[in-house]
């Protein structure tokens, strides 16, 4: 359906307030409002995947670090997770003494009781109750009259007073009360005042200072320009009685894209407090952005009372916990906000920096303030922990953009801004060295070589062969709810390390952190991720993910030295990107010999040992042989503190099972020339050939149902005791003309008067029958069977 030519037939305009002497347009900012973060409540309820308790705790700590003194932490009656989170904050002493936690509840007795139970025992708590007051909600949603709406608010305010006083007597918790006439901006102004007056009377305890009652006046849905919201706030502030006993709180949403303006004009109109979220998360188009508001004040020389000196750590926390990106053009925080692509803008910024340097030197000499004044930059990036000299590169940004454009066009990779800068330096160095123009092929080849991207030709020292990410529930969950518990991740994988396949394992909060843990444990590579971004490539069934990772030395997230990597895959792009970055970080530095830990509390299990043998020798051991060899490895490694190197592991396997495909020690029994002949019309076979016994050739025959049984029959003519096959398996190695058969045989050996013993034999051959017979003779050699005519036995 197209847009209407005359939208007035469908949409009503807002009704302006008549305030001939409105005061807010002539006012200016002199101080910051009271800030309340509702990230953990209003912001959390808007997420497709609400935060876990662990994520909410991390977010809470970040809010405290930023200086928030009032934090709406939950709607505790909504879920056991929210209730448990609030209790965890209290019981784990996460709440500083000067921070008030706020909890939300609708006007319902059972939910109010549950909410107060959640905060019992905290030092300071704000109980925030609401009910909708606008005509649409009264008449359509709840079918309440104005009187019923007021009575609902009054009755439950009285209940809140009674229950909070009981909680204070019992637990010592100090309460403030906040009431919201939900959908305030769509409520008749006089009725909103009437409801709030009735609530204030019912509360009966409004005083000055910390005893003020809080009236939250939300722009629940933004339905008019910000000047109308300012008029509504000024009208309320003028008419509410005992204004000195009231905190007027603003809660703008951003449906019209004017949430910031609404908050700022509402503050000029008398608002004392602003409720919002970091970077504007929230229902629909979001809540007002507290970072934006605070830095707007800061850029006007007014201290906001909040600290964003390390804005990147705030971005990291918010994006990690909300699983939502910060837009590249987001005020103050987006990755492009301090970037100029236009040549004329670059020139202005460059000249601005040069002039400011001179101006600041003169001001410093005279003891005057060194005011910031650079074209296109309303705030100094250094104040936010950014580095404009490393990030903006104002004299050559267009070059970076051009190179990034070519990489995107020809490799389908949309590089993050800082990776554009890093790769630009690579291209610039090549161009300077070769003193010629860089072609598209030069640029893409340089990119592939630098980031080990694009197949075996460009593979780095570390390359991912295969992997598995598994979930591990946390051993001691903080609540006993039926919700899915928080989980850690385990990385089990095979890497090519300088051309040799190695098995590694690590644990972490996610795939990337678990791979980093594996690299730390197995290869002494100590790095951490500073930035991670990704995007999709292709569409439909052909879609893949492209991931970009920046790593820095562990424990130094602000390091000036960093390394980038890129990876493209359906499921493992992030892991490949991380290894790409790690390859750049390690350069040519020697890596320690990889070892497997099989001792007490060792990280390597039976499956790891089996994987190592697959990688080293191509042998896929049957389950019982895996178990048997793992015991051999544990015994062998006992004297080395439970560790064994990959080379030692391979040597141990070969010596234990007589497996020397390229030649090695002479076995007791070896296969000479032989043939297998059919006997009769069935499947019976006769082995006719030579068996080399202790270097001497014996010509023998033996009959059986197949190659192995006929070879055993022939062998029995030379030995004392009885050999029987306990287990046999086989598989192929290689492809095409290079394929060989690998056979595994476990023999039982019994001699009268002695205990039964068993041993494995392993062998390979291009002929599957020969492979199996060799495995039989290898197992017999490992058993040390008695040869007829010899004195010694087993």
NURO-672913 format. One record per residue (C-alpha): residue in three letters; x, y, z. Coordinates in steps of 0.05 Angstrom, whole numbers. Layout:
BEGIN
> ALA,X,Y,Z
...
END
This chain:
BEGIN
> UNK,0,0,0
> UNK,32,67,-21
> UNK,39,128,24
> UNK,-24,171,26
> UNK,-26,235,-14
> UNK,-64,265,45
> UNK,-40,234,110
> UNK,-86,280,151
> UNK,-141,231,134
> UNK,-105,178,174
> UNK,-60,212,226
> UNK,-79,265,277
> UNK,-28,320,294
> UNK,-9,331,366
> UNK,-46,384,405
> UNK,2,440,427
> UNK,0,467,497
> UNK,-16,541,503
> UNK,40,571,546
> UNK,49,643,524
> UNK,103,656,575
> UNK,142,591,568
> UNK,211,598,599
> UNK,251,539,574
> UNK,273,570,506
> UNK,313,624,541
> UNK,348,578,590
> UNK,417,547,583
> UNK,453,487,615
> UNK,492,500,678
> UNK,498,430,708
> UNK,485,357,693
> UNK,419,323,713
> UNK,414,262,757
> UNK,428,202,712
> UNK,392,135,716
> UNK,414,77,672
> UNK,358,30,652
> UNK,403,-14,609
> UNK,392,-74,653
> UNK,316,-67,653
> UNK,287,-26,594
> UNK,347,-41,551
> UNK,349,-115,569
> UNK,275,-127,555
> UNK,285,-101,484
> UNK,339,-152,466
> UNK,324,-212,422
> UNK,367,-253,471
> UNK,362,-222,540
> UNK,427,-218,579
> UNK,449,-276,624
> UNK,463,-263,697
> UNK,537,-263,681
> UNK,528,-211,626
> UNK,483,-168,669
> UNK,535,-170,725
> UNK,590,-149,677
> UNK,545,-93,651
> UNK,529,-70,722
> UNK,602,-65,739
> UNK,614,-23,677
> UNK,558,24,696
> UNK,588,33,765
> UNK,656,45,734
> UNK,626,99,690
> UNK,600,135,752
> UNK,525,119,750
> UNK,495,128,820
> UNK,425,105,802
> UNK,416,41,763
> UNK,351,7,746
> UNK,373,-65,751
> UNK,312,-107,736
> UNK,238,-122,734
> UNK,247,-175,788
> UNK,176,-203,786
> UNK,182,-216,711
> UNK,228,-277,717
> UNK,269,-319,764
> UNK,331,-297,726
> UNK,318,-223,741
> UNK,301,-238,813
> UNK,364,-280,823
> UNK,406,-227,790
> UNK,383,-174,839
> UNK,394,-221,898
> UNK,463,-237,871
> UNK,482,-164,869
> UNK,462,-156,941
> UNK,489,-220,970
> UNK,555,-215,932
> UNK,565,-142,955
> UNK,568,-116,884
> UNK,532,-51,900
> UNK,575,7,926
> UNK,547,46,985
> UNK,534,108,944
> UNK,495,72,889
> UNK,419,65,890
> UNK,391,5,853
> UNK,322,14,823
> UNK,270,-40,809
> UNK,207,-36,768
> UNK,138,-63,783
> UNK,68,-52,755
> UNK,11,-34,802
> UNK,-4,-106,824
> UNK,0,-130,895
> UNK,33,-197,883
> UNK,85,-167,837
> UNK,100,-110,886
> UNK,111,-159,942
> UNK,159,-201,898
> UNK,196,-138,878
> UNK,207,-115,949
> UNK,231,-185,968
> UNK,283,-178,913
> UNK,316,-116,942
> UNK,309,-134,1016
> UNK,376,-124,1050
> UNK,405,-74,1000
> UNK,429,-8,1029
> UNK,391,38,981
> UNK,334,20,934
> UNK,285,58,891
> UNK,217,25,882
> UNK,190,45,814
> UNK,116,32,803
> UNK,75,49,742
> UNK,7,45,710
> UNK,-16,71,642
> UNK,-57,135,643
> UNK,-70,155,571
> UNK,-141,151,540
> UNK,-123,94,493
> UNK,-97,51,549
> UNK,-154,71,597
> UNK,-209,59,546
> UNK,-182,3,502
> UNK,-129,-36,539
> UNK,-154,-35,611
> UNK,-226,-8,604
> UNK,-216,36,666
> UNK,-247,104,680
> UNK,-204,162,703
> UNK,-227,149,775
> UNK,-208,76,770
> UNK,-140,94,742
> UNK,-127,142,800
> UNK,-153,92,852
> UNK,-107,38,823
> UNK,-46,83,831
> UNK,-67,107,901
> UNK,-84,38,929
> UNK,-18,8,906
> UNK,23,68,928
> UNK,-6,58,998
> UNK,14,-15,993
> UNK,84,4,971
> UNK,90,51,1031
> UNK,67,-4,1079
> UNK,112,-58,1051
> UNK,174,-15,1043
> UNK,168,10,1115
> UNK,163,-63,1138
> UNK,225,-80,1097
> UNK,263,-22,1126
> UNK,247,-43,1197
> UNK,266,-115,1183
> UNK,326,-108,1136
> UNK,348,-35,1142
> UNK,338,-19,1068
> UNK,327,55,1055
> UNK,275,67,1000
> UNK,258,122,952
> UNK,192,119,913
> UNK,185,132,839
> UNK,118,134,804
> UNK,107,134,729
> UNK,43,154,694
> UNK,60,109,635
> UNK,46,140,567
> UNK,51,209,599
> UNK,60,246,534
> UNK,-5,217,508
> UNK,-43,232,573
> UNK,-85,295,583
> UNK,-37,343,619
> UNK,-86,360,675
> UNK,-103,287,687
> UNK,-29,268,691
> UNK,-23,322,745
> UNK,-85,297,781
> UNK,-57,226,784
> UNK,11,249,809
> UNK,-20,294,862
> UNK,-61,235,888
> UNK,0,190,889
> UNK,41,242,927
> UNK,-14,248,978
> UNK,-20,172,985
> UNK,56,166,994
> UNK,52,219,1048
> UNK,127,222,1059
> UNK,152,269,1005
> UNK,205,316,1034
> UNK,266,352,1010
> UNK,334,325,989
> UNK,336,248,988
> UNK,264,246,1013
> UNK,235,275,948
> UNK,185,233,911
> UNK,205,218,839
> UNK,154,229,784
> UNK,179,197,719
> UNK,145,229,659
> UNK,160,182,601
> UNK,156,196,528
> UNK,135,123,524
> UNK,123,131,450
> UNK,150,194,419
> UNK,90,227,384
> UNK,109,300,377
> UNK,169,346,367
> UNK,217,356,425
> UNK,192,426,439
> UNK,123,397,455
> UNK,155,349,506
> UNK,190,410,536
> UNK,123,446,541
> UNK,92,386,576
> UNK,150,383,626
> UNK,147,458,641
> UNK,71,455,649
> UNK,79,397,699
> UNK,135,431,738
> UNK,95,496,744
> UNK,31,463,767
> UNK,52,405,812
> UNK,46,425,885
> UNK,106,424,932
> UNK,154,426,874
> UNK,213,427,921
> UNK,192,357,945
> UNK,190,327,875
> UNK,244,301,827
> UNK,218,306,756
> UNK,249,249,717
> UNK,251,246,641
> UNK,247,181,602
> UNK,248,197,527
> UNK,245,144,473
> UNK,269,156,403
> UNK,211,138,357
> UNK,217,204,319
> UNK,293,206,323
> UNK,291,265,371
> UNK,303,230,438
> UNK,366,271,452
> UNK,331,336,436
> UNK,272,317,479
> UNK,317,302,539
> UNK,357,366,531
> UNK,297,411,522
> UNK,259,374,577
> UNK,318,388,624
> UNK,316,462,606
> UNK,241,459,620
> UNK,253,436,692
> UNK,271,362,689
> UNK,318,341,745
> UNK,335,270,723
> UNK,343,231,658
> UNK,332,157,648
> UNK,364,124,588
> UNK,413,71,562
> UNK,485,71,539
> UNK,486,83,464
> UNK,410,86,461
> UNK,389,13,466
> UNK,316,1,483
> UNK,247,-17,455
> UNK,235,-2,381
> UNK,282,55,363
> UNK,312,56,432
> UNK,316,98,496
> UNK,353,163,498
> UNK,429,154,496
> UNK,462,173,562
> UNK,532,173,530
> UNK,509,223,477
> UNK,475,268,529
> UNK,534,267,576
> UNK,586,283,523
> UNK,542,338,494
> UNK,548,371,562
> UNK,622,355,566
> UNK,635,387,499
> UNK,602,451,526
> UNK,650,453,585
> UNK,600,423,636
> UNK,621,363,675
> UNK,570,308,664
> UNK,589,269,727
> UNK,601,207,683
> UNK,668,181,660
> UNK,678,157,589
> UNK,753,165,588
> UNK,759,95,560
> UNK,699,95,514
> UNK,724,34,477
> UNK,717,-9,539
> UNK,646,16,547
> UNK,632,-1,474
> UNK,662,-70,484
> UNK,620,-85,545
> UNK,555,-60,514
> UNK,565,-96,447
> UNK,586,-160,483
> UNK,528,-160,531
> UNK,474,-134,484
> UNK,499,-170,422
> UNK,484,-106,383
> UNK,536,-64,346
> UNK,548,9,356
> UNK,534,43,289
> UNK,596,70,253
> UNK,564,139,252
> UNK,540,138,325
> UNK,557,205,359
> UNK,623,202,398
> UNK,627,126,396
> UNK,621,103,323
> UNK,684,81,288
> UNK,676,135,234
> UNK,658,196,277
> UNK,729,223,277
> UNK,743,203,204
> UNK,745,250,144
> UNK,743,219,75
> UNK,736,285,38
> UNK,802,317,18
> UNK,777,386,36
> UNK,756,362,106
> UNK,824,330,115
> UNK,859,395,97
> UNK,817,435,146
> UNK,830,386,203
> UNK,904,384,188
> UNK,908,460,189
> UNK,865,462,252
> UNK,913,417,289
> UNK,973,458,268
> UNK,941,524,289
> UNK,917,495,355
> UNK,987,471,372
> UNK,1012,542,367
> UNK,952,571,403
> UNK,958,521,460
> UNK,1032,536,469
> UNK,1016,611,475
> UNK,958,597,524
> UNK,1001,552,567
> UNK,1055,606,571
> UNK,1003,656,595
> UNK,970,607,643
> UNK,904,609,604
> UNK,857,552,587
> UNK,877,513,525
> UNK,810,511,490
> UNK,795,458,437
> UNK,778,485,368
> UNK,790,439,309
> UNK,746,438,247
> UNK,698,379,242
> UNK,719,352,311
> UNK,672,378,366
> UNK,710,339,420
> UNK,781,317,429
> UNK,785,241,416
> UNK,841,236,467
> UNK,791,253,522
> UNK,754,189,505
> UNK,816,145,503
> UNK,821,148,427
> UNK,883,167,388
> UNK,867,213,330
> UNK,938,211,303
> UNK,937,135,296
> UNK,864,129,277
> UNK,848,189,233
> UNK,913,199,195
> UNK,884,263,168
> UNK,935,273,113
> UNK,922,207,77
> UNK,854,179,97
> UNK,829,180,25
> UNK,884,132,7
> UNK,861,85,60
> UNK,790,89,37
> UNK,810,75,-35
> UNK,850,14,-16
> UNK,793,-11,28
> UNK,745,-1,-31
> UNK,788,-45,-76
> UNK,793,-99,-23
> UNK,718,-98,-16
> UNK,706,-99,-91
> UNK,755,-156,-108
> UNK,757,-197,-43
> UNK,687,-181,-16
> UNK,718,-159,50
> UNK,692,-97,85
> UNK,751,-80,129
> UNK,742,-46,197
> UNK,770,24,200
> UNK,831,7,241
> UNK,848,-52,197
> UNK,843,-5,137
> UNK,897,37,170
> UNK,941,-23,186
> UNK,937,-50,114
> UNK,947,19,84
> UNK,1014,21,119
> UNK,1032,-45,87
> UNK,1013,-20,18
> UNK,1048,46,29
> UNK,1113,10,49
> UNK,1111,-34,-14
> UNK,1096,26,-57
> UNK,1153,66,-26
> UNK,1201,8,-33
> UNK,1185,-8,-105
> UNK,1173,65,-126
> UNK,1114,48,-171
> UNK,1039,49,-173
> UNK,1004,-8,-138
> UNK,956,-46,-183
> UNK,893,-83,-159
> UNK,932,-149,-164
> UNK,989,-120,-124
> UNK,941,-98,-70
> UNK,901,-163,-65
> UNK,965,-205,-66
> UNK,995,-161,-12
> UNK,931,-170,28
> UNK,932,-246,20
> UNK,1005,-251,39
> UNK,999,-204,99
> UNK,938,-238,129
> UNK,950,-309,105
> UNK,884,-307,68
> UNK,864,-347,7
> UNK,887,-420,10
> UNK,950,-461,22
> UNK,994,-415,-19
> UNK,986,-360,33
> UNK,981,-405,94
> UNK,1016,-381,157
> UNK,1056,-420,208
> UNK,992,-436,245
> UNK,933,-462,204
> UNK,867,-492,226
> UNK,854,-563,202
> UNK,793,-582,241
> UNK,759,-564,306
> UNK,701,-577,352
> UNK,670,-527,400
> UNK,632,-559,458
> UNK,593,-529,515
> UNK,610,-540,588
> UNK,560,-519,641
> UNK,588,-477,698
> UNK,599,-523,758
> UNK,568,-477,810
> UNK,510,-437,780
> UNK,488,-378,822
> UNK,414,-396,820
> UNK,371,-459,820
> UNK,323,-437,767
> UNK,301,-480,709
> UNK,331,-431,659
> UNK,388,-457,616
> UNK,452,-448,657
> UNK,509,-404,635
> UNK,560,-444,597
> UNK,634,-442,580
> UNK,663,-466,515
> UNK,718,-516,500
> UNK,760,-515,437
> UNK,786,-583,412
> UNK,822,-578,347
> UNK,880,-596,302
> UNK,928,-542,279
> UNK,984,-545,228
> UNK,1043,-518,268
> UNK,1101,-504,222
> UNK,1076,-558,175
> UNK,1063,-611,229
> UNK,993,-627,253
> UNK,983,-618,327
> UNK,923,-627,373
> UNK,907,-571,422
> UNK,852,-556,472
> UNK,829,-495,511
> UNK,772,-467,552
> UNK,738,-399,551
> UNK,674,-359,550
> UNK,668,-370,475
> UNK,703,-402,415
> UNK,755,-346,407
> UNK,774,-342,480
> UNK,779,-418,484
> UNK,826,-419,423
> UNK,867,-364,456
> UNK,871,-406,518
> UNK,894,-466,477
> UNK,949,-425,444
> UNK,971,-399,511
> UNK,974,-468,543
> UNK,1005,-506,486
> UNK,1048,-454,450
> UNK,1062,-400,502
> UNK,1026,-349,458
> UNK,999,-295,505
> UNK,950,-250,467
> UNK,882,-220,478
> UNK,828,-194,430
> UNK,818,-119,428
> UNK,769,-115,370
> UNK,725,-163,333
> UNK,677,-149,276
> UNK,642,-191,223
> UNK,595,-189,164
> UNK,564,-237,115
> UNK,588,-252,45
> UNK,539,-279,-7
> UNK,466,-297,0
> UNK,422,-358,12
> UNK,456,-425,15
> UNK,522,-394,-8
> UNK,528,-345,50
> UNK,592,-344,91
> UNK,618,-302,148
> UNK,678,-256,143
> UNK,710,-241,211
> UNK,763,-191,231
> UNK,804,-195,295
> UNK,854,-148,326
> UNK,899,-178,379
> UNK,946,-144,428
> UNK,993,-170,482
> UNK,955,-201,540
> UNK,942,-152,596
> UNK,954,-90,553
> UNK,890,-72,516
> UNK,916,-2,503
> UNK,980,-27,471
> UNK,1005,14,413
> UNK,1026,-51,380
> UNK,972,-95,351
> UNK,961,-147,297
> UNK,901,-158,252
> UNK,874,-221,220
> UNK,817,-241,174
> UNK,780,-306,162
> UNK,723,-329,118
> UNK,684,-392,133
> UNK,613,-418,143
> UNK,624,-433,217
> UNK,697,-420,235
> UNK,711,-351,207
> UNK,726,-321,275
> UNK,776,-376,292
> UNK,810,-369,225
> UNK,813,-293,233
> UNK,844,-302,302
> UNK,898,-349,275
> UNK,911,-300,219
> UNK,924,-246,270
> UNK,966,-293,314
> UNK,1009,-311,254
> UNK,1025,-238,245
> UNK,1040,-230,319
> UNK,1089,-289,325
> UNK,1127,-274,261
> UNK,1189,-318,258
> UNK,1195,-328,333
> UNK,1211,-400,354
> UNK,1152,-437,383
> UNK,1159,-487,440
> UNK,1154,-561,426
> UNK,1082,-582,433
> UNK,1069,-631,488
> UNK,1009,-672,511
> UNK,992,-671,585
> UNK,967,-740,607
> UNK,985,-739,681
> UNK,940,-726,740
> UNK,892,-670,721
> UNK,923,-671,652
> UNK,887,-634,596
> UNK,898,-689,544
> UNK,853,-750,542
> UNK,849,-814,502
> UNK,817,-779,444
> UNK,874,-728,441
> UNK,925,-784,438
> UNK,887,-819,383
> UNK,881,-753,344
> UNK,956,-742,349
> UNK,969,-811,319
> UNK,920,-797,263
> UNK,956,-732,248
> UNK,1026,-761,253
> UNK,1017,-829,221
> UNK,948,-829,188
> UNK,925,-887,232
> UNK,854,-887,258
> UNK,861,-931,319
> UNK,803,-976,340
> UNK,773,-958,406
> UNK,805,-1014,447
> UNK,873,-999,418
> UNK,863,-926,436
> UNK,850,-947,507
> UNK,909,-994,510
> UNK,958,-943,481
> UNK,933,-888,527
> UNK,953,-931,586
> UNK,1022,-942,554
> UNK,1029,-866,545
> UNK,1010,-852,617
> UNK,1061,-901,643
> UNK,1115,-874,598
> UNK,1101,-801,615
> UNK,1098,-813,690
> UNK,1172,-798,700
> UNK,1167,-733,658
> UNK,1114,-702,702
> UNK,1057,-727,659
> UNK,1079,-692,595
> UNK,1100,-724,529
> UNK,1121,-690,465
> UNK,1089,-707,398
> UNK,1153,-737,371
> UNK,1162,-779,433
> UNK,1090,-801,427
> UNK,1100,-824,355
> UNK,1164,-861,374
> UNK,1128,-894,433
> UNK,1072,-919,388
> UNK,1119,-948,337
> UNK,1162,-984,388
> UNK,1100,-1010,426
> UNK,1066,-1039,365
> UNK,1124,-1053,318
> UNK,1098,-1004,266
> UNK,1156,-982,222
> UNK,1129,-971,151
> UNK,1195,-939,129
> UNK,1240,-991,162
> UNK,1261,-1001,234
> UNK,1281,-1055,284
> UNK,1275,-1127,258
> UNK,1213,-1162,286
> UNK,1214,-1234,310
> UNK,1164,-1255,256
> UNK,1163,-1223,188
> UNK,1125,-1239,125
> UNK,1165,-1264,66
> UNK,1139,-1284,-3
> UNK,1071,-1317,0
> UNK,1008,-1333,-37
> UNK,937,-1348,-16
> UNK,904,-1405,-54
> UNK,830,-1424,-55
> UNK,815,-1491,-25
> UNK,751,-1527,-49
> UNK,689,-1490,-71
> UNK,678,-1447,-9
> UNK,717,-1389,21
> UNK,772,-1431,51
> UNK,843,-1408,38
> UNK,912,-1438,43
> UNK,972,-1396,61
> UNK,1035,-1419,25
> UNK,1098,-1379,35
> UNK,1157,-1358,77
> UNK,1157,-1332,148
> UNK,1222,-1300,172
> UNK,1234,-1322,244
> UNK,1291,-1286,279
> UNK,1323,-1273,212
> UNK,1316,-1345,187
> UNK,1268,-1363,131
> UNK,1217,-1418,144
> UNK,1173,-1444,88
> UNK,1104,-1463,115
> UNK,1032,-1477,97
> UNK,968,-1465,134
> UNK,893,-1472,121
> UNK,837,-1428,145
> UNK,772,-1392,128
> UNK,809,-1330,104
> UNK,877,-1296,99
> UNK,886,-1284,174
> UNK,864,-1353,198
> UNK,906,-1388,145
> UNK,967,-1346,163
> UNK,956,-1362,237
> UNK,951,-1436,219
> UNK,1018,-1431,184
> UNK,1049,-1395,243
> UNK,1023,-1448,291
> UNK,1068,-1499,256
> UNK,1127,-1460,282
> UNK,1107,-1442,353
> UNK,1085,-1471,418
> UNK,1019,-1451,448
> UNK,956,-1423,414
> UNK,944,-1355,381
> UNK,873,-1330,368
> UNK,848,-1265,338
> UNK,810,-1224,390
> UNK,797,-1163,346
> UNK,811,-1141,275
> UNK,797,-1076,239
> UNK,822,-1040,178
> UNK,816,-976,138
> UNK,848,-943,78
> UNK,899,-887,80
> UNK,907,-838,22
> UNK,871,-834,-44
> UNK,877,-859,-115
> UNK,942,-894,-133
> UNK,972,-874,-66
> UNK,921,-912,-24
> UNK,945,-965,25
> UNK,909,-1010,74
> UNK,920,-1003,149
> UNK,905,-1064,192
> UNK,899,-1073,267
> UNK,900,-1141,301
> UNK,896,-1160,374
> UNK,920,-1231,388
> UNK,909,-1274,450
> UNK,965,-1323,467
> UNK,956,-1383,511
> UNK,1009,-1433,534
> UNK,993,-1489,581
> UNK,1010,-1470,652
> UNK,1015,-1395,637
> UNK,966,-1338,641
> UNK,934,-1314,576
> UNK,966,-1251,548
> UNK,947,-1205,491
> UNK,981,-1155,445
> UNK,965,-1111,386
> UNK,998,-1108,319
> UNK,993,-1054,267
> UNK,1015,-1056,194
> UNK,1003,-1024,127
> UNK,1010,-1050,56
> UNK,983,-1036,-13
> UNK,952,-1105,-11
> UNK,897,-1111,41
> UNK,911,-1185,55
> UNK,985,-1173,65
> UNK,969,-1115,111
> UNK,926,-1159,156
> UNK,977,-1216,157
> UNK,1034,-1168,174
> UNK,992,-1141,231
> UNK,983,-1213,257
> UNK,1058,-1226,254
> UNK,1072,-1159,288
> UNK,1025,-1176,345
> UNK,1057,-1245,351
> UNK,1126,-1212,355
> UNK,1101,-1165,409
> UNK,1077,-1226,449
> UNK,1144,-1261,448
> UNK,1114,-1329,432
> UNK,1153,-1393,441
> UNK,1185,-1418,377
> UNK,1190,-1494,372
> UNK,1261,-1518,385
> UNK,1278,-1456,428
> UNK,1288,-1460,503
> UNK,1263,-1391,524
> UNK,1189,-1374,528
> UNK,1146,-1314,539
END
